[in-house]
């Protein structure tokens, strides 16, 4: 008996982009000390008061089946937060609670794409994007952006690829590049979506991590609230990656159908997790700023380190917890550089090729270890690159 093509072709027949990460974890399992700058996992744990509220809720008995759309309280809090930040009227009827942002991405595409529909996404991309699209039996179509543009997408390129497409997936602040899409960029995207009748799926899980400029949700642009599904999550904003609590914000009619979809797939999120998420969100923006501050600080530290050398180029790091480094002057691909850095210095970074063809010759560095170790690793990386360029 065979398996479905949906399952066996998720990675498109190639690597899923996690090879260096897996290699690093195997080295660690063998007792080798590795400095991990790979995944977007905070070096702090979920704050104790959030865990205490989670425990309180569980001990109070909120451990049974929770309402599939999410509790009314959490949906109301997410709706209020969204309305305050975007100016777009939002109620609980516009919100579905999901088991993390990844489940939200899958559900959003399941809502708008039929099998065989073309689903657009921007390259570089978060590593799960193409597989998510294949998972709903859509046909993924990448639209390349350019390092020379700081990976800001061009509306003309999207427009050229949009004929016959059903949806467009964007991510700002962006993982892996750290780019925050400008108002002009988002307005251009909105115009293309309206011209080609595209659904826009906007992954905004890094909306609290903006270092330059400002975050703008495209749902707030004229004519876009009826065709935009926004993906959010507690993972990055509140250091709750393991809690697996996210959401979709969109038109009420879409949310109604997505509730049915969730009933037949995830069947909701544990109630004690949702209660803790309500508690966390009610701590307000000061708490979110506290969670984001280490990455702001390390970004400044990295800028100072990189200013002292000429081999590595830094893509403007406007947001998120990553740096995208241009290592083409070394003569190596991102994959070759990352493997050599791991083998020779036990420092693990993600090859740019893990995130698409546009990021070839780059590596992504996660700013997710303490300041002193981060600075030391970055200086070693620079010295390593200088040696390669000199050779």
Backbone torsions as a table, in degrees:
resi	resn	phi	psi	omega
1	UNK	NA	141.0	-179.7
2	UNK	-100.5	167.6	175.2
3	UNK	-97.6	165.3	-179.4
4	UNK	-69.3	148.1	174.5
5	UNK	-62.5	-30.2	178.8
6	UNK	-56.9	-41.1	-178.1
7	UNK	-80.0	-44.4	-172.0
8	UNK	-78.0	-11.9	-178.2
9	UNK	-115.0	17.2	-176.8
10	UNK	-57.1	-37.3	-177.8
11	UNK	-92.6	5.8	179.0
12	UNK	72.2	17.8	177.8
13	UNK	88.5	-2.1	-179.9
14	UNK	-118.8	-161.1	178.1
15	UNK	-70.8	151.5	175.2
16	UNK	-89.5	6.2	173.6
17	UNK	91.3	0.1	-173.9
18	UNK	-103.8	15.2	-171.2
19	UNK	-60.8	-47.6	-178.1
20	UNK	-66.1	-40.5	177.4
21	UNK	-58.9	-47.0	-179.7
22	UNK	-64.0	-41.0	177.7
23	UNK	-60.1	-43.2	179.8
24	UNK	-63.7	-41.8	179.9
25	UNK	-65.9	-34.5	176.5
26	UNK	-66.5	-38.9	176.9
27	UNK	-62.8	-42.5	179.2
28	UNK	-62.2	-41.4	179.3
29	UNK	-63.1	-25.0	178.8
30	UNK	-86.9	2.1	177.9
31	UNK	92.7	9.1	179.2
32	UNK	-85.8	132.5	178.3
33	UNK	-78.0	119.4	-178.4
34	UNK	-124.1	133.8	172.6
35	UNK	-86.7	112.5	-174.9
36	UNK	-94.7	117.3	174.8
37	UNK	-124.8	46.9	-170.1
38	UNK	-105.7	-67.7	-170.9
39	UNK	-98.1	159.8	-177.6
40	UNK	-82.3	65.5	179.9
41	UNK	-114.9	119.8	-179.4
42	UNK	-54.6	146.1	174.2
43	UNK	-83.9	-6.3	169.2
44	UNK	-99.7	155.3	176.7
45	UNK	-92.1	170.7	175.9
46	UNK	-54.9	134.6	-175.1
47	UNK	-58.6	141.0	-176.8
48	UNK	-54.7	-42.8	-179.9
49	UNK	-60.5	-33.6	177.5
50	UNK	-66.9	-44.4	179.2
51	UNK	-64.8	-36.8	177.9
52	UNK	-65.5	-38.2	177.6
53	UNK	-69.4	-37.2	176.2
54	UNK	-60.5	-44.2	178.6
55	UNK	-64.0	-43.8	178.4
56	UNK	-57.3	-45.2	-178.6
57	UNK	-64.9	-43.3	-179.8
58	UNK	-63.9	-44.3	-179.3
59	UNK	-67.5	-25.3	176.9
60	UNK	-78.8	-5.1	173.7
61	UNK	106.5	5.9	-178.3
62	UNK	-84.5	56.9	-177.4
63	UNK	-116.6	0.7	178.2
64	UNK	-87.5	-167.3	176.6
65	UNK	-62.1	128.0	173.2
66	UNK	-93.0	162.9	176.9
67	UNK	-58.6	133.6	-174.7
68	UNK	-59.2	-41.0	179.7
69	UNK	-68.6	-12.7	-169.7
70	UNK	111.4	157.5	177.2
71	UNK	-66.0	149.6	178.1
72	UNK	-57.9	-37.6	-177.2
73	UNK	-64.0	-47.6	-179.5
74	UNK	-67.2	-41.6	178.4
75	UNK	-60.7	-39.5	178.3
76	UNK	-64.9	-42.3	-179.0
77	UNK	-65.8	-43.8	177.9
78	UNK	-62.9	-41.7	179.5
79	UNK	-62.9	-43.4	179.5
80	UNK	-64.5	-44.3	178.9
81	UNK	-60.1	-43.0	-179.7
82	UNK	-64.5	-45.3	-179.3
83	UNK	-63.4	-41.1	-179.8
84	UNK	-64.6	-36.6	-175.2
85	UNK	-84.8	-23.9	-174.2
86	UNK	-114.4	-20.5	-175.0
87	UNK	78.9	3.5	179.9
88	UNK	-93.8	123.9	177.7
89	UNK	-54.7	129.6	-175.3
90	UNK	-144.3	132.2	176.8
91	UNK	-124.9	177.1	178.9
92	UNK	-59.3	-25.5	178.9
93	UNK	-67.2	-14.2	177.1
94	UNK	-96.2	6.4	-170.9
95	UNK	-128.0	131.3	168.1
96	UNK	-119.9	128.2	175.5
97	UNK	-85.4	134.6	-175.2
98	UNK	-129.1	161.3	175.5
99	UNK	-75.2	70.7	179.2
100	UNK	91.2	169.6	-178.8
101	UNK	-67.4	-33.5	-178.5
102	UNK	-64.3	-43.2	176.0
103	UNK	-62.5	-35.0	177.8
104	UNK	-65.8	-41.2	177.3
105	UNK	-60.5	-44.3	-179.7
106	UNK	-64.2	-47.5	-178.2
107	UNK	-63.5	-40.9	-179.4
108	UNK	-61.0	-43.0	179.3
109	UNK	-71.7	-33.9	175.4
110	UNK	-62.3	-30.5	-178.9
111	UNK	-72.2	-30.8	-170.5
112	UNK	-114.8	-10.9	-176.6
113	UNK	-116.5	129.3	169.5
114	UNK	-90.0	160.8	175.7
115	UNK	-53.9	131.0	180.0
116	UNK	90.9	-9.4	176.3
117	UNK	-69.7	146.8	175.3
118	UNK	-84.3	126.8	178.5
119	UNK	-116.7	119.5	-176.8
120	UNK	-87.7	148.8	172.7
121	UNK	-152.2	161.3	-174.1
122	UNK	-98.8	141.4	-179.3
123	UNK	-111.8	123.5	8.9
124	UNK	-69.9	155.6	-175.0
125	UNK	-140.5	157.7	171.4
126	UNK	-64.7	141.4	-165.4
127	UNK	-59.2	-24.4	-177.8
128	UNK	-85.1	-9.8	-171.5
129	UNK	-57.7	-53.8	-177.2
130	UNK	-60.4	-40.4	178.8
131	UNK	-66.1	-34.2	176.1
132	UNK	-61.7	-42.8	-179.7
133	UNK	-67.4	-42.3	176.8
134	UNK	-64.6	-31.7	-178.8
135	UNK	-63.6	-26.0	175.4
136	UNK	-98.5	13.7	178.2
137	UNK	66.2	25.0	171.0
138	UNK	-87.3	167.3	178.2
139	UNK	-103.6	110.3	-177.8
140	UNK	-70.8	138.0	177.1
141	UNK	-135.4	112.4	-177.4
142	UNK	-84.0	143.0	174.4
143	UNK	-117.6	116.9	-173.1
144	UNK	-76.9	142.7	170.0
145	UNK	-113.4	172.9	-171.1
146	UNK	-122.6	138.0	175.0
147	UNK	-57.9	-35.0	-179.1
148	UNK	-64.5	-20.5	175.4
149	UNK	-99.4	13.8	-173.7
150	UNK	57.3	28.6	178.1
151	UNK	62.2	21.7	168.6
152	UNK	-72.3	124.6	-179.5
153	UNK	-69.7	146.9	177.0
154	UNK	-98.0	128.9	-179.2
155	UNK	-59.8	-33.5	-179.6
156	UNK	-63.6	-36.5	178.6
157	UNK	-70.4	-38.6	177.1
158	UNK	-66.0	-43.2	-179.8
159	UNK	-59.5	-40.4	-178.6
160	UNK	-66.7	-24.3	-177.7
161	UNK	-98.4	-4.5	-165.1
162	UNK	-87.4	-14.1	-177.7
163	UNK	-58.4	123.4	177.9
164	UNK	81.5	-4.2	-179.6
165	UNK	-78.8	162.4	-177.2
166	UNK	-109.3	-31.4	-173.8
167	UNK	-150.2	162.0	174.7
168	UNK	-134.7	129.3	177.9
169	UNK	-106.0	125.7	177.5
170	UNK	-127.4	164.9	-176.4
171	UNK	-148.5	110.5	177.5
172	UNK	-147.4	131.4	-8.6
173	UNK	-53.4	146.8	-165.0
174	UNK	-96.7	134.3	165.6
175	UNK	-107.8	115.8	27.2
176	UNK	-106.9	-3.2	-163.5
177	UNK	-86.2	-20.7	-173.5
178	UNK	80.0	4.5	-179.2
179	UNK	-76.0	138.2	171.5
180	UNK	-106.7	119.8	-176.8
181	UNK	-66.1	132.4	-179.1
182	UNK	-74.7	164.9	176.1
183	UNK	-59.0	-40.8	179.9
184	UNK	-63.3	-41.6	177.6
185	UNK	-60.8	-47.1	-177.2
186	UNK	-69.3	-34.1	176.2
187	UNK	-65.8	-39.4	176.2
188	UNK	-63.4	-41.4	177.3
189	UNK	-62.7	-43.5	-179.8
190	UNK	-61.0	-42.1	179.5
191	UNK	-63.4	-40.2	177.9
192	UNK	-65.2	-42.5	179.9
193	UNK	-61.7	-40.9	179.6
194	UNK	-71.7	-37.2	-179.5
195	UNK	-66.7	-36.9	-176.4
196	UNK	-104.5	8.6	178.8
197	UNK	55.6	49.6	179.7
198	UNK	-95.1	143.5	163.0
199	UNK	-76.5	137.4	175.8
200	UNK	-107.9	123.4	175.4
201	UNK	-109.3	115.9	-171.6
202	UNK	-111.3	109.8	178.9
203	UNK	-85.1	109.6	-173.2
204	UNK	-121.2	35.5	-175.6
205	UNK	-69.8	-15.7	178.7
206	UNK	-102.9	23.9	-172.1
207	UNK	-65.5	-16.7	178.6
208	UNK	-93.9	-0.5	-177.1
209	UNK	-115.5	78.7	-179.6
210	UNK	-124.0	121.4	-176.3
211	UNK	-103.1	-33.9	176.1
212	UNK	-128.3	139.5	178.7
213	UNK	78.4	-153.8	-177.3
214	UNK	-144.5	148.7	176.1
215	UNK	-79.8	132.0	176.0
216	UNK	-125.7	121.0	175.8
217	UNK	-81.2	126.5	-179.1
218	UNK	-63.2	-17.7	176.2
219	UNK	-61.7	-22.5	-178.2
220	UNK	-83.8	-8.5	-178.8
221	UNK	-79.7	151.8	-178.0
222	UNK	-54.7	131.8	175.5
223	UNK	78.5	4.4	-172.4
224	UNK	-104.2	-18.2	-175.3
225	UNK	-64.1	-28.2	-177.9
226	UNK	-80.8	-11.1	-177.4
227	UNK	-127.5	15.1	-177.1
228	UNK	-118.6	133.2	170.8
229	UNK	-114.1	121.3	-177.8
230	UNK	-101.7	131.3	176.8
231	UNK	-102.2	128.0	177.2
232	UNK	-131.2	171.4	-174.8
233	UNK	-162.2	153.2	172.7
234	UNK	-82.4	-11.9	-168.7
235	UNK	-60.0	-55.7	-173.0
236	UNK	-84.7	-38.5	-174.5
237	UNK	-73.3	-26.5	-174.6
238	UNK	-129.9	14.9	179.0
239	UNK	53.8	45.6	-178.6
240	UNK	-119.4	45.0	-174.6
241	UNK	-59.4	-41.0	-177.0
242	UNK	-78.1	-13.5	-178.9
243	UNK	-71.8	-24.9	179.0
244	UNK	55.2	67.2	176.7
245	UNK	-135.3	117.8	178.6
246	UNK	-139.7	-167.5	-179.2
247	UNK	-160.6	163.5	167.9
248	UNK	-120.4	133.1	172.5
249	UNK	-114.7	127.7	-178.5
250	UNK	-169.1	-171.7	179.3
251	UNK	-58.8	143.7	-175.7
252	UNK	-57.7	-38.2	-179.0
253	UNK	-63.0	-40.6	178.6
254	UNK	-65.8	-43.0	-179.7
255	UNK	-61.3	-38.9	177.9
256	UNK	-57.2	-45.5	178.9
257	UNK	-70.0	-34.7	179.0
258	UNK	-68.5	-28.9	174.6
259	UNK	-63.6	-42.0	175.8
260	UNK	-62.2	-41.8	178.7
261	UNK	-61.9	-44.3	179.5
262	UNK	-63.9	-35.3	178.0
263	UNK	-59.8	-31.7	-177.6
264	UNK	-98.3	2.2	-179.5
265	UNK	-127.7	-82.0	-173.1
266	UNK	-83.7	-27.3	-177.6
267	UNK	58.1	34.4	168.7
268	UNK	93.9	-175.3	-176.9
269	UNK	-121.3	138.4	-178.9
270	UNK	-51.5	139.3	-175.9
271	UNK	-61.7	-38.3	-178.9
272	UNK	-68.9	-28.3	173.3
273	UNK	-68.3	-42.0	179.8
274	UNK	-66.1	-40.6	178.7
275	UNK	-62.6	-42.3	177.8
276	UNK	-64.5	-33.6	177.7
277	UNK	-67.4	-39.1	174.6
278	UNK	-59.7	-47.1	178.7
279	UNK	-58.0	-46.1	-177.6
280	UNK	-64.1	-46.0	-179.2
281	UNK	-63.6	-33.6	-179.5
282	UNK	-73.6	-6.0	174.7
283	UNK	-74.1	-15.6	172.2
284	UNK	84.1	-174.0	-173.5
285	UNK	-71.3	-27.2	178.9
286	UNK	-61.6	-40.4	179.0
287	UNK	-67.9	-41.2	178.1
288	UNK	-62.5	-39.6	177.0
289	UNK	-63.4	-36.7	178.7
290	UNK	-64.2	-40.4	178.5
291	UNK	-67.0	-35.5	-176.8
292	UNK	-80.4	-22.8	-170.3
293	UNK	-56.6	-40.9	179.5
294	UNK	-57.7	-34.3	-178.6
295	UNK	-75.9	-35.0	173.5
296	UNK	-61.5	-44.2	-178.1
297	UNK	-65.6	-44.2	-178.4
298	UNK	-71.4	-29.0	175.4
299	UNK	-64.0	-42.7	177.1
300	UNK	-64.7	-39.8	178.1
301	UNK	-61.6	-44.2	179.8
302	UNK	-64.0	-40.1	178.5
303	UNK	-59.9	-39.5	179.4
304	UNK	-67.7	-43.0	179.4
305	UNK	-63.0	-47.1	-175.3
306	UNK	-71.4	-23.2	177.5
307	UNK	-66.6	-18.6	-177.1
308	UNK	-92.4	13.2	179.7
309	UNK	-143.9	169.0	-174.5
310	UNK	-124.7	4.2	-175.8
311	UNK	-89.4	-41.9	-174.0
312	UNK	-99.7	134.1	174.6
313	UNK	-100.7	139.2	178.3
314	UNK	-104.3	118.0	171.5
315	UNK	-65.4	132.9	-177.4
316	UNK	-47.4	115.8	-176.1
317	UNK	-89.8	90.0	-174.2
318	UNK	-89.5	-20.6	-177.5
319	UNK	-166.6	177.7	-179.9
320	UNK	69.4	-177.8	-171.1
321	UNK	-105.6	29.7	-174.8
322	UNK	-132.1	157.7	167.7
323	UNK	-118.5	135.7	172.1
324	UNK	-105.0	116.0	-174.6
325	UNK	-108.4	130.4	177.2
326	UNK	-86.9	112.2	-177.1
327	UNK	-113.4	21.2	-176.4
328	UNK	-63.1	-25.3	179.3
329	UNK	-65.5	-16.8	178.5
330	UNK	-78.2	-13.9	-177.1
331	UNK	83.8	0.6	-179.5
332	UNK	-105.3	155.3	168.3
333	UNK	-72.9	165.0	176.1
334	UNK	-60.1	-38.8	-179.7
335	UNK	-64.8	-46.8	-180.0
336	UNK	-65.0	-40.4	179.6
337	UNK	-63.1	-47.7	-177.1
338	UNK	-62.9	-41.3	179.6
339	UNK	-67.0	-41.5	179.7
340	UNK	-67.1	-40.0	178.2
341	UNK	-62.4	-40.2	178.9
342	UNK	-68.0	-45.1	-177.9
343	UNK	-66.0	-41.4	-172.4
344	UNK	-91.8	-27.5	-175.0
345	UNK	-129.0	1.8	178.6
346	UNK	55.4	38.9	173.4
347	UNK	-115.4	124.6	-176.2
348	UNK	-105.1	121.3	173.1
349	UNK	-127.6	166.2	-179.6
350	UNK	-93.8	129.7	175.1
351	UNK	-63.8	142.3	176.7
352	UNK	-58.4	-32.7	-178.8
353	UNK	-62.8	-17.9	174.6
354	UNK	-64.5	-19.3	-174.1
355	UNK	-114.0	12.0	175.9
356	UNK	119.4	167.9	-175.3
357	UNK	-64.7	-31.1	-177.2
358	UNK	-66.3	-23.2	-178.0
359	UNK	-97.9	9.8	176.6
360	UNK	-58.4	142.1	-178.0
361	UNK	79.1	13.8	177.2
362	UNK	-127.5	164.9	167.7
363	UNK	-132.9	148.8	175.7
364	UNK	-103.0	130.9	180.0
365	UNK	-114.0	122.6	175.7
366	UNK	-86.3	131.9	-176.9
367	UNK	-89.5	57.8	-164.4
368	UNK	-120.8	26.3	170.9
369	UNK	-129.5	168.2	-173.5
370	UNK	-61.9	158.1	-169.1
371	UNK	-55.4	-46.8	-175.1
372	UNK	-64.8	-46.2	179.2
373	UNK	-66.8	-35.6	179.1
374	UNK	-64.6	-46.3	179.7
375	UNK	-62.8	-42.3	179.8
376	UNK	-62.4	-43.6	-180.0
377	UNK	-64.8	-39.7	-179.1
378	UNK	-67.2	-38.5	178.0
379	UNK	-66.3	-39.6	177.0
380	UNK	-63.3	-42.4	178.1
381	UNK	-59.4	-43.5	-179.3
382	UNK	-65.5	-43.2	177.9
383	UNK	-62.4	-41.5	177.1
384	UNK	-60.6	-45.1	179.6
385	UNK	-65.7	-41.5	177.9
386	UNK	-58.9	-41.3	178.6
387	UNK	-63.4	-40.9	178.6
388	UNK	-65.4	-43.3	-178.8
389	UNK	-65.6	-39.7	179.1
390	UNK	-65.9	-36.6	179.0
391	UNK	-68.3	NA	NA
